[in-house]
């Protein structure tokens, strides 16, 4: 279909039909489910289940039984899961690998088994037999694919949102890639994200970020060269991810082309995904303000007003991934994205967007007066109490390493206490400086205003002169 035809008046856009489709997808849910999904999309709550050893073991047992039942069906005799059982080495029977899919489906073993089977089919289709033998890493990509990975049109933000969820950003130029390459890149990012247990439980957020000038180079979805990837068995890649997508933000400029794009996705996407999609229209600034309402750190978005893509954080992430893929043991102390309750120590101001540092700052505020009136031994106890408070929330302490450009976990508890004590000192010093500045400014303004009133009154001037002389 030629794009000029798509934009012509022969194919008018029925906005009412699109909005009705969006509304219907939500109205099919009962009130409780609809409210829970809305709250999770807005970052108010997480639908992840509280895990216990009994729940995990029971769900894994039922999932294994469901997998065996699926394999026994004639149409699945040649599926990727069945082929993997005959390989000399494979990860498909690994307990942690299967647990990923249970967390995606909120511990529904039947849905988890279906998703895992489809995921393996896609791994075989996209990466060949090696995709069933080894976990994905950057070496799976050939030269041209690796170059597309480094371009940064698909990248992760370095910090989480206010609910502790990772954020994957797709700039619209990524949709100019070959569809198969785009799916391969997304599978790689989802695999990398699924290695973190906290991300498995909380899910991820997708942001599709559009620019007004991109409609001149993009192909309309569904046209030759930009058709969706669907397996012969009808499985769609949206249902094969190893990580749960809790929200999809479509940030599209208000142009006719992107209105068509919105209509296309609304009319073809399944209700399960449509219920979690939020469409934002407007200028770049307006869309940023809308995303802020969902707890997303918009200052870290890689797009700029000039169209230049910021890749500094993305290149750092690729370096860390390469290091972790070469040395999995290093993952114990190296972190490419801290958790929700982790505390970061770095002189730069980028840590201000991290939720864990907001919590840490609130703790410092709560003990400020007590700390100022305490002895040295009592101040030491206060520092330890903050450390224990963070650790009770499963929080950790990290410092930034400029040599390796990554977060290094602090394991020396004496160093942790020292850094907390220094943070308390700096916080109190800053609070006193702000208070003194406000007090000085208030007193000076009152004095200046009084002088101005006296100068305007001639009688006050004469009285002042007589008093002096």
BELUR-V109216 format. One record per residue. N is the residue number from 0. RES is the residue in three letters. SS is DSSP state (H for helix, E for strand, - for the rest). PHI is phi in whole degrees, 0 to 359 (NA if undefined). NEAR is the number of other ideal C-beta (glycine too) atoms within 12 Angstrom. Layout:
N&RES&SS&PHI&NEAR  N&RES&SS&PHI&NEAR
This chain:
0&UNK&-&NA&20  1&UNK&-&286&13  2&UNK&H&294&24  3&UNK&H&297&15  4&UNK&H&289&13  5&UNK&H&300&27  6&UNK&-&267&22  7&UNK&-&281&14  8&UNK&H&284&10  9&UNK&H&289&11  10&UNK&H&234&19  11&UNK&-&294&16  12&UNK&-&268&26  13&UNK&-&268&16  14&UNK&H&297&19  15&UNK&H&298&13  16&UNK&H&293&16  17&UNK&H&295&28  18&UNK&H&295&19  19&UNK&H&295&16  20&UNK&H&296&28  21&UNK&H&297&28  22&UNK&H&293&18  23&UNK&H&295&18  24&UNK&H&299&26  25&UNK&H&276&26  26&UNK&H&291&16  27&UNK&-&290&18  28&UNK&-&273&20  29&UNK&-&285&11  30&UNK&H&299&12  31&UNK&H&295&11  32&UNK&H&297&21  33&UNK&H&297&21  34&UNK&H&292&18  35&UNK&H&295&23  36&UNK&H&294&32  37&UNK&H&299&23  38&UNK&H&292&20  39&UNK&H&289&31  40&UNK&H&299&35  41&UNK&-&278&28  42&UNK&-&77&31  43&UNK&-&277&20  44&UNK&-&211&21  45&UNK&-&236&32  46&UNK&-&273&29  47&UNK&-&301&28  48&UNK&-&282&20  49&UNK&-&288&14  50&UNK&-&265&21  51&UNK&-&230&11  52&UNK&H&304&10  53&UNK&H&294&12  54&UNK&H&297&21  55&UNK&H&296&24  56&UNK&H&295&19  57&UNK&H&294&17  58&UNK&H&292&31  59&UNK&H&296&31  60&UNK&H&296&20  61&UNK&H&293&24  62&UNK&H&294&36  63&UNK&H&298&27  64&UNK&H&297&18  65&UNK&H&293&30  66&UNK&H&297&32  67&UNK&H&296&20  68&UNK&H&293&17  69&UNK&H&293&31  70&UNK&H&293&26  71&UNK&-&288&15  72&UNK&-&286&19  73&UNK&H&303&10  74&UNK&H&289&16  75&UNK&H&251&25  76&UNK&-&294&14  77&UNK&-&251&17  78&UNK&-&288&34  79&UNK&H&296&36  80&UNK&H&298&39  81&UNK&H&294&26  82&UNK&H&294&25  83&UNK&H&295&32  84&UNK&-&293&19  85&UNK&-&259&15  86&UNK&-&276&21  87&UNK&-&294&10  88&UNK&-&225&16  89&UNK&-&198&25  90&UNK&-&251&26  91&UNK&-&292&37  92&UNK&-&264&21  93&UNK&-&290&17  94&UNK&H&298&18  95&UNK&H&292&21  96&UNK&H&295&32  97&UNK&H&289&37  98&UNK&H&295&28  99&UNK&H&302&37  100&UNK&H&287&43  101&UNK&H&295&39  102&UNK&H&290&44  103&UNK&H&298&43  104&UNK&-&264&35  105&UNK&-&55&28  106&UNK&-&65&33  107&UNK&-&265&21  108&UNK&H&296&33  109&UNK&H&291&23  110&UNK&H&295&25  111&UNK&H&296&35  112&UNK&H&295&35  113&UNK&H&299&30  114&UNK&H&295&40  115&UNK&H&295&43  116&UNK&H&300&38  117&UNK&H&292&35  118&UNK&H&299&44  119&UNK&H&294&42  120&UNK&H&299&38  121&UNK&H&290&39  122&UNK&H&298&42  123&UNK&H&293&31  124&UNK&H&293&28  125&UNK&H&276&34  126&UNK&H&239&31  127&UNK&-&76&17  128&UNK&-&298&21  129&UNK&H&299&21  130&UNK&H&294&30  131&UNK&H&262&33  132&UNK&H&263&23  133&UNK&-&231&23  134&UNK&-&296&31  135&UNK&-&296&34  136&UNK&-&211&25  137&UNK&H&293&30  138&UNK&H&287&19  139&UNK&H&287&26  140&UNK&-&262&23  141&UNK&-&284&15  142&UNK&H&302&11  143&UNK&H&293&15  144&UNK&H&290&26  145&UNK&H&295&20  146&UNK&H&295&17  147&UNK&H&294&27  148&UNK&H&296&38  149&UNK&H&284&24  150&UNK&H&297&25  151&UNK&-&86&32  152&UNK&-&285&35  153&UNK&E&234&42  154&UNK&E&205&40  155&UNK&E&262&42  156&UNK&-&284&38  157&UNK&-&288&37  158&UNK&-&233&38  159&UNK&-&271&40  160&UNK&-&276&40  161&UNK&-&293&28  162&UNK&-&262&33  163&UNK&-&84&38  164&UNK&-&258&45  165&UNK&E&288&44  166&UNK&E&235&45  167&UNK&E&252&43  168&UNK&E&251&40  169&UNK&E&245&35  170&UNK&E&283&33  171&UNK&H&298&36  172&UNK&H&293&31  173&UNK&H&297&38  174&UNK&H&280&39  175&UNK&H&273&25  176&UNK&-&291&30  177&UNK&-&300&21  178&UNK&H&306&25  179&UNK&H&294&24  180&UNK&H&296&29  181&UNK&H&298&34  182&UNK&H&292&33  183&UNK&H&297&35  184&UNK&H&295&39  185&UNK&H&295&40  186&UNK&H&297&41  187&UNK&H&295&40  188&UNK&H&295&39  189&UNK&H&295&38  190&UNK&H&296&35  191&UNK&H&299&36  192&UNK&H&292&40  193&UNK&-&287&34  194&UNK&-&284&30  195&UNK&-&261&33  196&UNK&H&295&21  197&UNK&H&298&33  198&UNK&H&291&41  199&UNK&H&301&37  200&UNK&H&282&33  201&UNK&H&270&38  202&UNK&-&86&42  203&UNK&E&231&42  204&UNK&E&242&41  205&UNK&E&260&40  206&UNK&E&233&43  207&UNK&E&260&42  208&UNK&E&251&39  209&UNK&-&259&37  210&UNK&-&235&34  211&UNK&H&299&26  212&UNK&H&277&19  213&UNK&H&281&28  214&UNK&H&293&27  215&UNK&H&277&16  216&UNK&-&243&19  217&UNK&-&273&32  218&UNK&-&265&29  219&UNK&-&292&31  220&UNK&-&304&32  221&UNK&-&93&22  222&UNK&-&276&21  223&UNK&-&306&13  224&UNK&-&92&20  225&UNK&-&215&25  226&UNK&-&270&19  227&UNK&-&294&23  228&UNK&-&274&27  229&UNK&E&226&22  230&UNK&-&288&26  231&UNK&-&303&13  232&UNK&-&278&21  233&UNK&-&88&15  234&UNK&-&288&29  235&UNK&E&261&23  236&UNK&H&294&31  237&UNK&H&299&33  238&UNK&H&261&30  239&UNK&-&242&36  240&UNK&-&290&38  241&UNK&-&272&44  242&UNK&-&224&39  243&UNK&-&274&42  244&UNK&E&266&38  245&UNK&E&267&45  246&UNK&E&203&40  247&UNK&E&232&34  248&UNK&E&258&40  249&UNK&E&262&35  250&UNK&E&263&41  251&UNK&E&237&39  252&UNK&-&295&31  253&UNK&-&278&23  254&UNK&-&251&24  255&UNK&H&303&24  256&UNK&H&297&31  257&UNK&H&287&36  258&UNK&H&293&29  259&UNK&H&294&32  260&UNK&H&299&39  261&UNK&H&300&37  262&UNK&H&300&32  263&UNK&H&299&29  264&UNK&H&291&30  265&UNK&H&297&35  266&UNK&H&278&24  267&UNK&H&249&21  268&UNK&-&283&29  269&UNK&-&292&19  270&UNK&H&304&24  271&UNK&H&303&24  272&UNK&H&273&28  273&UNK&H&294&30  274&UNK&-&294&31  275&UNK&-&251&37  276&UNK&E&267&34  277&UNK&E&233&35  278&UNK&E&261&33  279&UNK&E&240&33  280&UNK&E&236&24  281&UNK&-&145&20  282&UNK&-&286&19  283&UNK&H&301&27  284&UNK&H&292&17  285&UNK&H&297&18  286&UNK&H&291&33  287&UNK&H&295&26  288&UNK&H&296&16  289&UNK&H&293&25  290&UNK&H&293&37  291&UNK&H&300&23  292&UNK&-&293&20  293&UNK&-&258&34  294&UNK&-&78&30  295&UNK&-&262&40  296&UNK&-&287&33  297&UNK&H&293&30  298&UNK&H&295&20  299&UNK&H&264&31  300&UNK&-&300&37  301&UNK&-&283&35  302&UNK&-&274&38  303&UNK&-&236&17  304&UNK&-&295&14  305&UNK&-&275&10  306&UNK&-&93&20  307&UNK&-&284&14  308&UNK&-&270&27  309&UNK&-&279&25  310&UNK&-&240&25  311&UNK&H&301&18  312&UNK&H&295&30  313&UNK&H&293&31  314&UNK&H&295&22  315&UNK&H&298&28  316&UNK&H&296&37  317&UNK&H&297&32  318&UNK&H&295&24  319&UNK&H&294&31  320&UNK&H&299&35  321&UNK&H&296&25  322&UNK&H&293&27  323&UNK&H&292&28  324&UNK&H&292&26  325&UNK&H&279&16  326&UNK&-&220&15  327&UNK&H&300&14  328&UNK&H&294&11  329&UNK&H&295&21  330&UNK&H&295&22  331&UNK&H&293&13  332&UNK&-&246&23  333&UNK&E&258&31  334&UNK&E&229&36  335&UNK&-&271&38  336&UNK&-&206&40  337&UNK&-&299&41  338&UNK&-&280&35  339&UNK&-&298&35  340&UNK&-&257&29  341&UNK&-&286&34  342&UNK&E&249&39  343&UNK&E&248&43  344&UNK&E&244&30  345&UNK&-&201&27  346&UNK&-&290&14  347&UNK&-&291&15  348&UNK&H&273&11  349&UNK&H&292&22  350&UNK&H&290&28  351&UNK&H&296&19  352&UNK&H&274&29  353&UNK&-&275&37  354&UNK&H&301&34  355&UNK&H&297&35  356&UNK&H&285&34  357&UNK&H&297&25  358&UNK&H&299&26  359&UNK&H&298&37  360&UNK&H&295&26  361&UNK&H&296&18  362&UNK&H&295&31  363&UNK&H&296&34  364&UNK&H&294&20  365&UNK&H&290&18  366&UNK&-&252&30  367&UNK&H&301&28  368&UNK&H&295&15  369&UNK&H&297&21  370&UNK&H&293&30  371&UNK&H&294&20  372&UNK&-&255&12  373&UNK&-&251&20  374&UNK&-&279&12  375&UNK&H&297&11  376&UNK&H&293&10  377&UNK&H&291&16  378&UNK&H&296&25  379&UNK&H&297&20  380&UNK&H&296&20  381&UNK&H&296&32  382&UNK&H&298&33  383&UNK&H&294&23  384&UNK&H&295&25  385&UNK&H&292&37  386&UNK&H&301&32  387&UNK&H&293&18  388&UNK&H&296&23  389&UNK&H&295&37  390&UNK&H&292&21  391&UNK&H&294&13  392&UNK&-&264&21  393&UNK&-&63&18  394&UNK&-&274&32  395&UNK&-&234&30  396&UNK&E&240&37  397&UNK&E&231&34  398&UNK&E&233&32  399&UNK&E&275&26  400&UNK&E&257&23  401&UNK&-&289&13  402&UNK&-&289&10  403&UNK&-&262&21  404&UNK&-&49&23  405&UNK&E&206&32  406&UNK&E&272&35  407&UNK&E&250&29  408&UNK&E&288&28  409&UNK&-&270&30  410&UNK&-&257&14  411&UNK&-&282&15  412&UNK&H&293&18  413&UNK&H&294&16  414&UNK&H&293&20  415&UNK&H&299&29  416&UNK&H&298&26  417&UNK&H&296&21  418&UNK&H&292&27  419&UNK&H&294&37  420&UNK&H&298&28  421&UNK&H&293&20  422&UNK&H&294&35  423&UNK&H&298&35  424&UNK&H&299&21  425&UNK&H&295&19  426&UNK&H&296&27  427&UNK&H&295&26  428&UNK&H&296&18  429&UNK&H&294&18  430&UNK&H&296&22  431&UNK&H&293&17  432&UNK&H&297&14  433&UNK&H&295&15  434&UNK&H&295&16  435&UNK&H&294&14  436&UNK&H&296&14  437&UNK&H&293&14  438&UNK&H&293&14  439&UNK&H&296&14  440&UNK&H&296&14  441&UNK&H&295&14  442&UNK&H&294&14  443&UNK&H&295&14  444&UNK&H&296&14  445&UNK&H&296&14  446&UNK&H&294&14  447&UNK&H&295&14  448&UNK&H&295&14  449&UNK&H&294&15  450&UNK&H&296&16  451&UNK&H&297&13  452&UNK&H&294&14  453&UNK&H&292&18  454&UNK&H&291&14  455&UNK&H&284&12  456&UNK&-&260&14  457&UNK&H&299&11  458&UNK&H&294&13  459&UNK&H&296&17  460&UNK&H&294&16  461&UNK&H&293&13  462&UNK&H&297&13  463&UNK&H&296&15  464&UNK&H&294&12  465&UNK&H&295&10  466&UNK&H&292&9  467&UNK&H&289&8  468&UNK&-&265&7
